[in-house]
Amino acid sequence: MTPLPPPATHATSGQKVFTTGTHRVRSPEDTWELIRPRLADFGISRVADVTRLDVIGVPVAVAYRPLARTLSVSQGKGHSLLLAKISAVMESIEMWHAEFACPASVHTDTPALELALPYRLEDLDQHTGSLVHDGSPLDWVEATGTLSGQRIPVPRDCVRLRSGTETAWEPRGLRVASNGLASGNSLAEASLHALYEVMERDALSGLSARPGDARRNLRIETIDDPVVTPLIERIRASNVFLDVALVPNRWDVPCFAAFVWSEDFALLTAGSGAHSSSSVALSRAVTEAVQSRLTLINGSRDDLTANYAHVLRGATRKPARDPRAGDYEAAVASYRHAFGDVEEELRWACRAVTDLTGHEPLAVDLSSCADFAVVKILCPGLRNSTRHVIPRPDYTTSSAV
């Protein structure tokens, strides 16, 4: 596939016009009308509603991309079916861009020590036991400093998603992942979404499966939020266990982990979310936990076979709650950040990351059309050890009481 022509401009102003469970600069209806005619351009053959494969009823959709180099099916969730469809399609479009629209290298087979980088190569996401070092020959693409606007090289392998069928041998090194890959109605919206994901993964990397870790478990009945409460009521009405925890992080940004479980599908599935708005962060965590469950029910991920075996073994014990769980309103009372403009919010988030790590976030623009943006954000110095697994302690142990 050949990438589409490069963009001229991206969408509109940074003013938020939609804030139900997500903050966007276009209405969902306008976004869908822009992307729906272009699905075939990105190899998307079908978008399906899989909500009713589960008993919960929180909208979940899937987008199919048969010629993908990586995942052929992308999931999406939201407060409405339209939002779920947009979520699934945009995730699929992000993956297409990372596979097929990665910029050409500005340096080829060049070691980091020749580039005078403003960050350390070891501060990028790498496999344990990585053999990559400052003298390793790498290909580099150009990123933009999100605060300075400076052009900064980053390894192409941190941006491009490659097929698992590629057979060329390479030493264990930089980790290829979709963390920090996001799309949006504008470059600022996409960059903000990507940056919150990177911050979220950093926060989750501090969790463990031991009771007494840093999380702050919350009593579900104390959550009174006009956006999230209807989701919670739907889940509980379906006789599905729901647990929520506030995850501490290095920026004091609302970040949540959510878990769902039921006797008829006895596997604890998790979701997470981070955002300046506690309502948005919690909404993302809860809907993602439901989406993760439907991913397993739908059977759309061939790399999750161990989870199916767990269900077949009949592990039906209901998870125990943390007896020390606290009040939601008290937990989120200190969060005061509010933004009406995504560009202002992006600058704030970028400064927060820069102040912590000493390195500004680096953005690689992957966009291929003027209607929406796709970006990959790299944050040297931040962690990503979760690999899509969010640990939860066993609160039936005596040490949890």
For each residue, the residues with C-beta under 8 A, 3 or more apart:
1: 43 67 96 100
2: 100
3: 97 100 101 368
4: 41 101 368 369
5: 368 369
6: 367 368
7: 10 367 368 369 370 373
8: 370
9: 370
10: 7 185 186 187 367 370 371 372 373
11: 25 26 185 186 189 371 372 373
12: 15 25 26 185 186
13: 25 341
14: 25 186 188 189 341 342 343 344
15: 12 25 340 341
16: 19 23 24 25 339 340 341 342
17: 24 25 26 27
18: 22 23 24 26 27 28
19: 16 22 23 277 280
20: 79 227
21: 78 79 83 227 279 280 283 284 287
22: 18 19 78 83 280 283 284
23: 16 18 19 275 277 280 342
24: 16 17 18 27 28 31 184 185 189
25: 11 12 13 14 15 16 17 184 185 186 189 342
26: 11 12 17 18 30 31 34 185
27: 17 18 24 30 31
28: 18 24 31 32 80 82 83 86
29: 32 33 82
30: 26 27 33 34
31: 24 26 27 28 34 35 86 185 372
32: 28 29 35 36 82 85 86
33: 29 30 36
34: 26 30 31 37 38 371 372
35: 31 32 38 39 86 89 90 93 371 372
36: 32 33 39
37: 34
38: 34 35 41 42 369 371
39: 35 36 42 44 45 47 63 89
40: 43 44 45
41: 4 38
42: 38 39 65 92 93 96 97
43: 1 40 65 66 67 68 96
44: 39 40 47 63 64 65 89 92 93
45: 39 40 64 65 66
46: 63 64
47: 39 44 61 62 63 64 85 88 89
48: 61 62 64
49: 52 59 60 61 81 84 85
50: 53 60 61 62 294 297 298
51: 54 57 58 59 60 61 81 84 294
52: 49 57
53: 50 294 297 298
54: 51 57 60 265 290 293 294 297
55: 238 239 240 262 264
56: 234 235 238 240 260 290 293
57: 51 52 54 234 238
58: 51 77 231 234 235 286 287 290
59: 49 51 77 78 79 80 81 83 84
60: 49 50 51 54 75 76 77 84 290 291 294
61: 47 48 49 50 51 75 76 77 81 84 85 87 88
62: 47 48 50 73 74 75 76 88 298 300
63: 39 44 46 47 73 74 76 85 88 89 91 92
64: 44 45 46 47 48 72 73
65: 42 43 44 45 68 71 72 73 74 92 95 96
66: 43 45 72
67: 1 43
68: 43 65 71 72 92 95 96 99
69: 99 100 161 162 163
70: 95 98 99 161 162 163 164
71: 65 68 74 95 301
72: 64 65 66 68
73: 62 63 64 65 300 301
74: 62 63 65 71 88 89 91 92 95
75: 60 61 62 87 88 91 291 294 295 300
76: 60 61 62 63 83 84 85 86 87 88 89 90 91 291
77: 58 59 60 61 83 84 87 287 288 290 291
78: 21 22 59 81 82 83 84 86 87 287
79: 20 21 59 83 227 230 231 283 287
80: 28 59 83 84
81: 49 51 59 61 78 84 85
82: 28 29 32 78 85 86
83: 21 22 28 59 76 77 78 79 80 86 87
84: 49 51 59 60 61 76 77 78 80 81 87 88
85: 32 47 49 61 63 76 81 82 88 89
86: 28 31 32 35 76 78 82 83 89 90
87: 61 75 76 77 78 83 84 90 91
88: 47 61 62 63 74 75 76 84 85 91 92
89: 35 39 44 47 63 74 76 85 86 92 93
90: 35 76 86 87 93 94 183 372
91: 63 74 75 76 87 88 94 95 183
92: 42 44 63 65 68 74 88 89 95 96
93: 35 42 44 89 90 96 97 183 372 374
94: 90 91 97 98 178 181 182 183 374
95: 65 68 70 71 74 91 92 98 99 161 178 181
96: 1 42 43 65 68 92 93 99 100 101
97: 3 42 93 94 100 101 102 183 366 367 368 374
98: 70 94 95 101 102 159 160 161 178 181 366 374 376
99: 68 69 70 95 96 102 160 161 162 163
100: 1 2 3 69 96 97
101: 3 4 96 97 98 366 368 374
102: 97 98 99 141 156 159 160 366
103: 141 142 159 364 366
104: 141
105: 108 139 140 141 156
106: 140 141 142 153
107: 110 115 138 139 140 153
108: 105 139 140
109: 137 138 139
110: 107 114 115 137 138 139 140
111: 114 115 134 135 136 137 138
112: 115 117 121 134 135 136 138
113: 134 135
114: 110 111
115: 107 110 111 112 140 153
116:
117: 112 120 121 152 153
118: 150 152 359
119: 123 124 152 359 362 380 381
120: 117 123 380
121: 112 117 124 132 133 134 155
122: 126 133
123: 119 120 357 359 380 381
124: 119 121 154 155 158 174 378 380
125: 158 174 175 177 179 384
126: 122 130 132 173 174 175
127: 130 172 173 174 175
128:
129: 172
130: 126 127 172 173 174
131: 136 171 172 173
132: 121 126 136 138 171 173 174
133: 121 122 136
134: 111 112 113 121
135: 111 112 113
136: 111 112 131 132 133 171 173
137: 109 110 111
138: 107 109 110 111 112 132 155 156 157
139: 105 107 108 109 110 155 156 157
140: 105 106 107 108 110 115 153 154 155 156
141: 102 103 104 105 106 153 154 155 156 159 364
142: 103 106 151 152 153 154 364
143: 151 152 153 154 362 363 364 378
144: 149 150 151 152 362 363 364 365
145: 148 149 150 151 152 360 361 362 363
146: 191 195 346 350 360 361 362 363 377
147: 347 350 351 354 360 361
148: 145 360
149: 144 145
150: 118 144 145
151: 142 143 144 145
152: 117 118 119 142 143 144 145 362
153: 106 107 115 117 140 141 142 143
154: 124 140 141 142 143 158 159 362 364 378
155: 121 124 138 139 140 141 158 159 174
156: 102 105 138 139 140 141 159 160
157: 138 139 160 173 174 176
158: 124 125 154 155 174 176 376 378
159: 98 102 103 141 154 155 156 364 366 376 378
160: 98 99 102 156 157 176
161: 69 70 95 98 99 176 178 181
162: 69 70 99 166 176
163: 69 70 99 166
164: 70
165:
166: 162 163
167:
168:
169:
170: 173
171: 131 132 136
172: 127 129 130 131
173: 126 127 130 131 132 136 157 170
174: 124 125 126 127 130 132 155 157 158
175: 125 126 127 384
176: 157 158 160 161 162
177: 125 384
178: 94 95 98 161 181
179: 125 197 198 201 384
180: 194 195 197 198 376 377 378 379
181: 94 95 98 161 178 194 374 375 376 377
182: 94 190 191 193 194 197 374 375 377
183: 90 91 93 94 97 190 193 372 373 374 375
184: 24 25 187 188 189 190 191 192 193 372 373 375
185: 10 11 12 24 25 26 31 189 190 372 373
186: 10 11 12 14 25 189 190 342 372 373
187: 10 184 190 191 363 365 367 373 375
188: 14 184 191 192 342 343 346
189: 11 14 24 25 184 185 186 192 193 342 373
190: 182 183 184 185 186 187 193 194 372 373 374 375
191: 146 182 184 187 188 194 195 346 361 363 373 375 377
192: 184 188 189 195 196 342 345 346 349
193: 182 183 184 189 190 196 197
194: 180 181 182 190 191 197 198 363 375 376 377
195: 146 180 191 192 198 199 346 349 350 353 361 377 379
196: 192 193 199 200 253 274 275 349
197: 179 180 182 193 194 200 201 274 377
198: 179 180 194 195 201 202 353 361 377 379 382 384
199: 195 196 202 203 249 251 253 255 274 349 353 379 382
200: 196 197 203 204 255 272 273 274
201: 179 197 198 204 205 382 383 384 386
202: 198 199 205 206 249 250 379 382 383 384
203: 199 200 206 207 247 248 249 250 255 274
204: 200 201 207 247 255 257 272 386 390
205: 201 202 383 384 385 386
206: 202 203 213 214 247 248 249 383
207: 203 204 213 214 215 247 257 386 390 391
208: 213 391 393
209: 213 391 392 393 394
210: 213 393
211: 322 393 394 395 397 399 400
212: 393 399 400
213: 206 207 208 209 210 393
214: 206 207 247 248
215: 207 245 246 247 248 257
216: 245 246 247 248 326 331
217: 243 244 245 246 321 322 324 325 326
218: 222 223 244 245 246 325 326 327 328 331
219: 222 223 325 326 327 328
220: 223 232 236 242 243 244
221:
222: 218 219 326 327 328 329
223: 218 219 220 228 229 232 244 282 328
224: 229 328 329
225: 228 229 278 279 282
226: 229 279
227: 20 21 79 230 231 279 280 283
228: 223 225 231 232 279 282 283 286
229: 223 224 225 226 232 233
230: 79 227 233 234
231: 58 79 227 228 234 235 283 286 287
232: 220 223 228 229 235 236 242 286
233: 229 230 236 237
234: 56 57 58 230 231 237 238
235: 56 58 231 232 238 240 242 260 286 290
236: 220 232 233 239 240 242
237: 233 234
238: 55 56 57 234 235 262
239: 55 236 262 263
240: 55 56 235 236 260 261 262
241: 259 260 261 262 318 319
242: 220 232 235 236 258 259 260 286 289
243: 217 220 258 259 319 321 322 392
244: 217 218 220 223 256 257 258 259 282 285 286 328
245: 215 216 217 218 256 257 258
246: 215 216 217 218 254 255 256 331 332
247: 203 204 206 207 214 215 216 255 256 257 272 274
248: 203 206 214 215 216 255
249: 199 202 203 206 252 253 255 274
250: 202 203 356
251: 199 349 352 353 356
252: 249 334 335
253: 196 199 249 274 275 276 281 335 337 349 352
254: 246 274 275 276 277 278 280 281 282 332 335
255: 199 200 203 204 246 247 248 249 272 273 274 281
256: 244 245 246 247 272 273 274 278 281 282 284 285 286
257: 204 207 215 244 245 247 270 271 272 285 390 392
258: 242 243 244 245 270 271 272 282 285 286 288 289
259: 241 242 243 244 268 269 270 289 319 390 392
260: 56 235 240 241 242 268 269 289 290 293
261: 240 241 265 266 267 268 269 318 319
262: 55 238 239 240 241 265 266
263: 239 266 316 318
264: 55
265: 54 261 262 293 296 297 311
266: 261 262 263 311 314 315 316 317
267: 261 293 296 307 310 311 315
268: 259 260 261 319 392
269: 259 260 261 289 290 292 293 296
270: 257 258 259 288 289 292 389 390 392
271: 257 258 284 285 286 287 288 289 290 291 292 390
272: 200 204 247 255 256 257 258 284 285 288 390
273: 200 255 256 280 281 282 283 284 285 288
274: 196 197 199 200 203 247 249 253 254 255 256 281 284
275: 23 196 253 254 278 280 281 284
276: 253 254 280 335 337 338 339 345 348 349
277: 19 23 254 280 281 338
278: 225 254 256 275 281 282 332 335
279: 21 225 226 227 228 282 283
280: 19 21 22 23 227 254 273 275 276 277 283 284
281: 253 254 255 256 273 274 275 277 278 284 285
282: 223 225 228 244 254 256 258 273 278 279 285 286
283: 21 22 79 227 228 231 273 279 280 286 287
284: 21 22 256 271 272 273 274 275 280 281 287 288
285: 244 256 257 258 271 272 273 281 282 288 289
286: 58 228 231 232 235 242 244 256 258 271 282 283 289 290
287: 21 58 77 78 79 231 271 283 284 290 291
288: 77 258 270 271 272 273 284 285 291 292
289: 242 258 259 260 269 270 271 285 286 292 293
290: 54 56 58 60 77 235 260 269 271 286 287 293 294
291: 60 75 76 77 271 287 288 294 295
292: 269 270 271 288 289 295 296
293: 54 56 260 265 267 269 289 290 296 297
294: 50 51 53 54 60 75 290 291 297 298
295: 75 291 292 298 300 301 304
296: 265 267 269 292 293 299 301 304 307 308 311
297: 50 53 54 265 293 294
298: 50 53 62 294 295
299: 296
300: 62 73 75 295
301: 71 73 295 296 304
302: 305
303:
304: 295 296 301 307 308
305: 302 308 309
306: 309 310
307: 267 296 304 310 311
308: 296 304 305 311 312
309: 305 306 312 313
310: 267 306 307 313 315
311: 265 266 267 296 307 308 314 315
312: 308 309
313: 309 310
314: 266 311
315: 266 267 310 311
316: 263 266
317: 266
318: 241 261 263
319: 241 243 259 261 268 392 395
320: 394 395 396 400
321: 217 243 325 395
322: 211 217 243 325 393 395 400
323: 395 400 401
324: 217 400
325: 217 218 219 321 322
326: 216 217 218 219 222 330 331
327: 218 219 222 330 331
328: 218 219 222 223 224 244 331 332
329: 222 224 332 333
330: 326 327 333
331: 216 218 246 326 327 328
332: 246 254 278 328 329 335
333: 329 330
334: 252
335: 252 253 254 276 278 332
336:
337: 253 276 348
338: 276 277
339: 16 276 342 344 345 348
340: 15 16 344
341: 13 14 15 16 344 345
342: 14 16 23 25 186 188 189 192 339 345 346
343: 14 188 346 347
344: 14 339 340 341 347 348
345: 192 276 339 341 342 348 349
346: 146 188 191 192 195 342 343 349 350
347: 147 343 344 350 351
348: 276 337 339 344 345 351 352
349: 192 195 196 199 251 253 276 345 346 352 353
350: 146 147 195 346 347 353 354 360 361
351: 147 347 348 354 355
352: 251 253 348 349 355 356
353: 195 198 199 251 349 350 356 357 359 360 361 379 382
354: 147 350 351 357 358 359 360 361
355: 351 352
356: 250 251 352 353 381
357: 123 353 354 379 380 381 382
358: 354 381
359: 118 119 123 353 354 362 379 380 381
360: 145 146 147 148 350 353 354
361: 145 146 147 191 195 198 350 353 354 377 378 379
362: 119 143 144 145 146 152 154 359 377 378 379 380
363: 143 144 145 146 187 191 194 375 376 377 378
364: 103 141 142 143 144 154 159 375 376 377 378
365: 144 187 373 374 375
366: 97 98 101 102 103 159 374 375 376
367: 6 7 10 97 187 372 373 374 375
368: 3 4 5 6 7 97 101 374
369: 4 5 7 38 372
370: 7 8 9 10
371: 10 11 34 35 38
372: 10 11 31 34 35 90 93 183 184 185 186 190 367 369
373: 7 10 11 183 184 185 186 187 189 190 191 365 367
374: 93 94 97 98 101 181 182 183 190 365 366 367 368
375: 181 182 183 184 187 190 191 194 363 364 365 366 367
376: 98 158 159 180 181 194 363 364 366
377: 146 180 181 182 191 194 195 197 198 361 362 363 364
378: 124 143 154 158 159 180 361 362 363 364
379: 180 195 198 199 202 353 357 359 361 362 382
380: 119 120 123 124 357 359 362
381: 119 123 356 357 358 359
382: 198 199 201 202 353 357 379
383: 201 202 205 206
384: 125 175 177 179 198 201 202 205 387
385: 205
386: 201 204 205 207 389 390
387: 384
388:
389: 270 386
390: 204 207 257 259 270 271 272 386
391: 207 208 209
392: 209 243 257 259 268 270 319
393: 208 209 210 211 212 213 322 397 400
394: 209 211 320 397 400
395: 211 319 320 321 322 323 400
396: 320 400
397: 211 393 394 400
398: 401
399: 211 212
400: 211 212 320 322 323 324 393 394 395 396 397
401: 323 398
